[in-house]
Amino acid sequence: RLGGLWLLGLLARLLLWGSPGAWASYLRRSSSCMPIPHSMALCYDIGYSEMRIPNLLEHETMTEVIQQSSSWLPLLARECHPDARIFLCSLFAPICLDRLIYPCRSLCEAVKRSCAPVMACYGYPWPEILNCNKFPADHELCIAAVSMDENSSSRRMPRASCKDCELEEASTAREILESLCANDFAVKIRILRKNTTTTTTISDFDLDPSKVEVLKHGPLLRTEIPAKLQQWLDIDATCAHNIMRGTHAGVFIVSGEVQSDKVVVNKAYAWQKRNRSLHQAVRRWKHHRCPEQAG
């Protein structure tokens, strides 16, 4: 899944580092190497097969490691950062070498920047045990980020939304029209899942600019809607992933709100032949008057 890419990079750095020297003191003599069990879903099949116990979070038994690491699985499901799994596993399941290898401070900071706001949505602060200041600077021997640095990327790092966004089941045409009236904008769009060679869990999505039909633009200019929706696809990976439901391409009716300089999608319907209510609602929309318009 991670292709061992980051692991190969780490081993290369170890070879360049030379003899252990002072780093040998980092080795916890009482620790032992153990296979990463299949039941440790967070780190099983991450690219190496053995880990040290106790780990870098001072968990003494494998039972404790499995129990504590499983509490982080919901965060990974939110896809808040592509390197979140590497960062967490470097602590929960440190690679079994002749010295302890910590995550770099920059890796911690990057993951925290993207994931802490999502944790805050559910009332969980970034724990003190993961204080980034505890980890070594990048010029020291440590596990660095695998994904492209967000500051040098032409596209923003995907960020998960706090909102649980799911594909709606089209009910009646009337209810769909009421939903369109309640939102700032409504658009018929085609979304494509990009074919990437990255090894992260996050998928990239593109908007097909030739397949954008604006039903309602609200406070937005019609010409800026495609760019705003592409921005939404870039930063709301979880919502887009849930809407696509594993497909590689699809046509959807999406509606939502305009918040500051971005759009937030509240409703999404799959544009399919069997959704007769959706087709009927779109046909009626051109002549439909929302309650505030009628008043």
C-alpha positions as a printed NumPy array, in Angstrom:
array([[  0.   ,   0.   ,   0.   ],
       [  2.79 ,   2.337,   0.838],
       [  4.984,   0.411,  -1.523],
       [  7.858,   0.527,   0.955],
       [  8.899,   3.78 ,  -0.736],
       [  9.426,   5.707,   2.477],
       [ 11.123,   2.682,   4.044],
       [ 13.678,   2.482,   1.238],
       [ 14.382,   6.162,   1.698],
       [ 14.909,   5.692,   5.411],
       [ 17.285,   2.768,   4.921],
       [ 19.27 ,   4.791,   2.39 ],
       [ 19.64 ,   7.574,   4.949],
       [ 20.806,   5.04 ,   7.527],
       [ 23.505,   3.771,   5.183],
       [ 24.687,   7.288,   4.513],
       [ 24.691,   8.04 ,   8.219],
       [ 27.485,   5.568,   8.859],
       [ 28.189,   3.814,  12.147],
       [ 25.666,   4.161,  14.978],
       [ 27.984,   6.115,  17.273],
       [ 25.984,   8.212,  19.719],
       [ 22.747,   6.978,  18.185],
       [ 23.291,   3.603,  19.82 ],
       [ 22.239,   5.19 ,  23.117],
       [ 18.767,   5.665,  21.639],
       [ 18.279,   1.929,  21.461],
       [ 16.059,   0.7  ,  24.236],
       [ 17.964,  -2.357,  25.44 ],
       [ 14.904,  -3.901,  27.088],
       [ 12.866,  -3.76 ,  23.892],
       [ 12.293,  -6.692,  21.602],
       [ 11.292,  -7.18 ,  17.975],
       [  7.881,  -8.679,  17.314],
       [  5.862,  -9.322,  14.139],
       [  3.197,  -6.713,  13.453],
       [ -0.02 ,  -8.715,  13.949],
       [ -2.806,  -8.767,  11.398],
       [ -5.146,  -7.512,  14.117],
       [ -3.204,  -4.24 ,  14.273],
       [ -5.123,  -2.665,  11.423],
       [ -3.39 ,   0.683,  11.742],
       [  0.046,  -0.615,  10.788],
       [ -0.275,  -4.119,   9.388],
       [  1.142,  -4.32 ,   5.844],
       [  2.649,  -0.845,   6.07 ],
       [  5.92 ,  -1.823,   4.406],
       [  7.844,  -3.658,   7.113],
       [  6.875,  -6.707,   9.163],
       [  8.473,  -6.277,  12.604],
       [  8.126,  -3.606,  15.285],
       [  9.681,  -2.816,  18.639],
       [  7.928,  -3.4  ,  21.959],
       [  7.784,  -1.239,  24.049],
       [  7.074,   1.304,  21.329],
       [  7.856,   5.025,  21.224],
       [  4.617,   5.798,  23.066],
       [  5.705,   3.509,  25.932],
       [  3.083,   0.84 ,  25.337],
       [  4.464,  -2.261,  27.02 ],
       [  2.356,  -5.057,  25.504],
       [  0.987,  -5.893,  22.085],
       [ -2.534,  -5.952,  23.534],
       [ -2.101,  -2.35 ,  24.661],
       [ -0.627,  -1.33 ,  21.3  ],
       [ -3.541,  -2.825,  19.366],
       [ -6.106,  -1.279,  21.667],
       [ -4.568,   2.208,  21.632],
       [ -3.766,   2.242,  17.9  ],
       [ -7.304,   1.21 ,  16.91 ],
       [ -8.643,   4.461,  18.352],
       [ -6.859,   6.316,  15.529],
       [ -8.543,   4.38 ,  12.709],
       [-11.536,   6.768,  12.485],
       [ -9.124,   9.657,  11.909],
       [ -7.444,   7.795,   9.048],
       [-10.887,   7.181,   7.57 ],
       [-11.324,  10.956,   7.433],
       [ -8.292,  11.073,   5.105],
       [ -6.982,  14.198,   6.797],
       [ -3.388,  13.786,   5.564],
       [ -1.711,  11.268,   3.238],
       [  1.188,  10.738,   5.666],
       [ -0.949,  10.322,   8.805],
       [ -0.543,   6.533,   8.792],
       [  3.239,   6.719,   8.401],
       [  3.474,   9.229,  11.24 ],
       [  1.297,   7.205,  13.629],
       [  2.944,   3.884,  12.817],
       [  6.419,   5.301,  13.345],
       [  5.307,   5.742,  16.962],
       [  2.921,   2.848,  17.535],
       [  4.983,   0.3  ,  15.584],
       [  8.579,   1.609,  15.315],
       [ 10.64 ,  -0.196,  12.715],
       [ 12.994,  -2.798,  14.159],
       [ 16.516,  -1.456,  13.46 ],
       [ 19.608,  -1.117,  15.632],
       [ 18.427,   2.292,  16.794],
       [ 15.134,   4.038,  17.458],
       [ 13.959,   6.174,  14.576],
       [ 11.52 ,   8.949,  15.406],
       [  9.308,  10.875,  12.976],
       [ 10.716,  14.222,  11.886],
       [  9.244,  17.32 ,  13.463],
       [  8.144,  18.572,  10.05 ],
       [  6.188,  15.345,   9.442],
       [  4.429,  15.757,  12.777],
       [  3.633,  19.399,  12.049],
       [  2.253,  18.633,   8.589],
       [ -0.025,  15.886,   9.903],
       [ -1.118,  18.001,  12.853],
       [ -1.898,  20.968,  10.596],
       [ -4.365,  18.883,   8.591],
       [ -5.678,  16.432,  11.18 ],
       [ -5.966,  18.477,  14.385],
       [ -8.877,  20.582,  13.026],
       [-10.752,  17.384,  12.141],
       [-10.147,  15.972,  15.623],
       [-11.404,  19.242,  17.087],
       [-14.688,  18.763,  15.219],
       [-15.344,  15.773,  17.444],
       [-14.085,  17.364,  20.655],
       [-10.603,  15.789,  20.708],
       [ -7.55 ,  18.046,  21.082],
       [ -4.188,  17.127,  19.59 ],
       [ -2.651,  15.026,  22.415],
       [  0.39 ,  16.262,  24.303],
       [  2.068,  12.891,  23.754],
       [  2.255,  13.894,  20.066],
       [  3.73 ,  17.322,  20.763],
       [  5.761,  18.006,  17.615],
       [  8.488,  19.814,  19.545],
       [  9.502,  16.447,  21.015],
       [ 10.601,  15.119,  17.64 ],
       [ 13.948,  15.708,  15.888],
       [ 14.528,  18.405,  13.305],
       [ 14.792,  17.384,   9.657],
       [ 18.588,  17.568,   9.527],
       [ 18.731,  14.741,  12.099],
       [ 18.019,  11.086,  11.435],
       [ 14.245,  10.737,  11.357],
       [ 11.291,   9.665,   9.218],
       [ 10.371,  12.458,   6.83 ],
       [  7.169,  13.117,   4.909],
       [  6.501,  11.048,   1.792],
       [  3.879,  13.241,   0.113],
       [  4.754,  16.474,  -1.643],
       [  5.175,  19.432,   0.665],
       [  1.937,  21.388,   0.737],
       [  3.727,  24.725,   0.476],
       [  5.481,  23.768,  -2.762],
       [  2.516,  21.984,  -4.325],
       [  0.507,  23.655,  -7.055],
       [ -2.588,  22.14 ,  -5.46 ],
       [ -3.573,  22.395,  -1.817],
       [ -3.082,  19.401,   0.4  ],
       [ -6.373,  17.5  ,   0.582],
       [ -8.141,  18.26 ,   3.831],
       [-11.   ,  16.258,   5.283],
       [-14.266,  17.937,   6.114],
       [-15.831,  17.856,   9.556],
       [-19.123,  17.252,   7.836],
       [-20.331,  13.741,   7.064],
       [-21.221,  14.125,   3.416],
       [-23.069,  11.282,   1.724],
       [-24.805,  10.721,  -1.581],
       [-28.511,  11.434,  -1.167],
       [-31.251,   9.102,  -2.305],
       [-33.604,  11.11 ,  -4.514],
       [-37.036,  11.207,  -2.883],
       [-39.795,  13.288,  -4.44 ],
       [-39.351,  16.081,  -6.971],
       [-40.929,  18.502,  -4.513],
       [-38.435,  17.699,  -1.769],
       [-35.54 ,  18.07 ,  -4.209],
       [-36.845,  21.465,  -5.352],
       [-37.147,  22.568,  -1.725],
       [-33.552,  21.476,  -1.16 ],
       [-32.339,  23.455,  -4.179],
       [-34.21 ,  26.525,  -2.933],
       [-32.637,  26.198,   0.52 ],
       [-29.073,  26.251,  -0.839],
       [-27.008,  29.071,  -2.336],
       [-26.102,  27.221,  -5.518],
       [-27.033,  24.112,  -7.489],
       [-25.011,  22.61 , -10.346],
       [-25.009,  19.522, -12.522],
       [-21.415,  18.337, -12.836],
       [-19.284,  15.383, -13.895],
       [-16.568,  14.248, -11.466],
       [-13.58 ,  12.147, -12.502],
       [-11.311,  10.159, -10.209],
       [ -7.738,  10.804, -11.284],
       [ -5.498,   7.848, -12.075],
       [ -2.563,   8.473,  -9.79 ],
       [  0.534,   6.501,  -8.989],
       [  0.72 ,   7.78 ,  -5.442],
       [  0.645,   5.344,  -2.556],
       [ -1.483,   7.449,  -0.223],
       [ -5.026,   6.647,   0.816],
       [ -6.34 ,   9.911,  -0.551],
       [ -7.877,  10.018,  -4.009],
       [ -7.678,  13.048,  -6.291],
       [-10.777,  14.182,  -8.109],
       [-11.196,  16.463, -11.102],
       [-14.156,  18.402, -12.385],
       [-14.954,  17.947, -16.07 ],
       [-15.224,  21.631, -17.157],
       [-17.151,  20.693, -20.306],
       [-19.912,  19.113, -18.209],
       [-20.93 ,  21.94 , -15.886],
       [-24.573,  23.025, -16.007],
       [-25.449,  25.803, -13.559],
       [-28.981,  25.528, -12.22 ],
       [-28.576,  28.203,  -9.547],
       [-25.536,  30.408,  -8.971],
       [-26.714,  32.498,  -6.005],
       [-24.032,  34.988,  -4.879],
       [-21.46 ,  33.435,  -7.229],
       [-20.713,  34.451, -10.798],
       [-21.468,  31.671, -13.252],
       [-17.915,  31.887, -14.581],
       [-16.317,  31.282, -11.162],
       [-18.374,  28.225, -10.24 ],
       [-16.122,  25.622, -11.974],
       [-13.041,  26.906, -10.128],
       [-14.883,  26.977,  -6.81 ],
       [-16.095,  23.417,  -7.284],
       [-12.605,  22.219,  -8.211],
       [-11.348,  23.839,  -5.023],
       [-14.022,  21.914,  -3.119],
       [-12.842,  18.655,  -4.704],
       [ -9.245,  19.478,  -3.767],
       [ -9.843,  20.24 ,  -0.096],
       [-12.806,  18.037,   0.81 ],
       [-11.47 ,  14.577,   0.007],
       [-13.822,  12.775,   2.369],
       [-16.98 ,  14.299,   0.936],
       [-15.927,  13.63 ,  -2.657],
       [-14.913,  10.064,  -1.782],
       [-18.302,   9.37 ,  -0.178],
       [-20.205,  10.794,  -3.13 ],
       [-18.23 ,   8.787,  -5.69 ],
       [-18.711,   5.493,  -3.787],
       [-15.753,   3.835,  -5.457],
       [-16.673,   4.79 ,  -9.028],
       [-14.186,   6.35 , -11.456],
       [-16.585,   8.885, -12.964],
       [-20.109,  10.098, -12.41 ],
       [-22.612,  12.869, -13.062],
       [-24.183,  14.523, -10.028],
       [-26.494,  17.325,  -9.004],
       [-24.746,  19.103,  -6.13 ],
       [-25.973,  22.027,  -4.071],
       [-24.55 ,  23.874,  -1.133],
       [-23.541,  27.095,   0.552],
       [-21.008,  29.814,  -0.138],
       [-18.791,  30.336,   2.897],
       [-16.226,  33.103,   2.669],
       [-13.971,  32.234,  -0.293],
       [-15.11 ,  28.624,  -0.748],
       [-18.171,  26.511,  -1.406],
       [-19.466,  23.736,   0.837],
       [-21.577,  20.981,  -0.715],
       [-24.586,  20.003,   1.395],
       [-26.514,  17.756,  -0.985],
       [-25.459,  15.497,  -3.844],
       [-27.657,  13.302,  -6.05 ],
       [-26.437,  10.795,  -8.629],
       [-27.756,  11.653, -12.102],
       [-29.118,   8.28 , -13.198],
       [-32.046,   7.215, -15.375],
       [-33.788,   5.486, -12.498],
       [-33.875,   8.712, -10.477],
       [-37.049,   9.944, -12.129],
       [-37.818,  12.387,  -9.336],
       [-34.445,  14.045,  -9.85 ],
       [-34.969,  14.38 , -13.604],
       [-38.443,  15.797, -13.013],
       [-37.149,  18.301, -10.462],
       [-34.441,  19.569, -12.842],
       [-36.972,  19.982, -15.654],
       [-39.31 ,  21.918, -13.373],
       [-36.531,  24.034, -11.895],
       [-36.435,  26.568, -14.754],
       [-40.017,  27.615, -14.022],
       [-39.984,  26.978, -10.286],
       [-40.327,  29.878,  -7.878],
       [-38.839,  29.433,  -4.453],
       [-40.955,  30.671,  -1.494],
       [-38.867,  33.81 ,  -0.966],
       [-39.161,  34.609,  -4.669],
       [-42.895,  34.085,  -4.621],
       [-43.206,  36.375,  -1.596]])
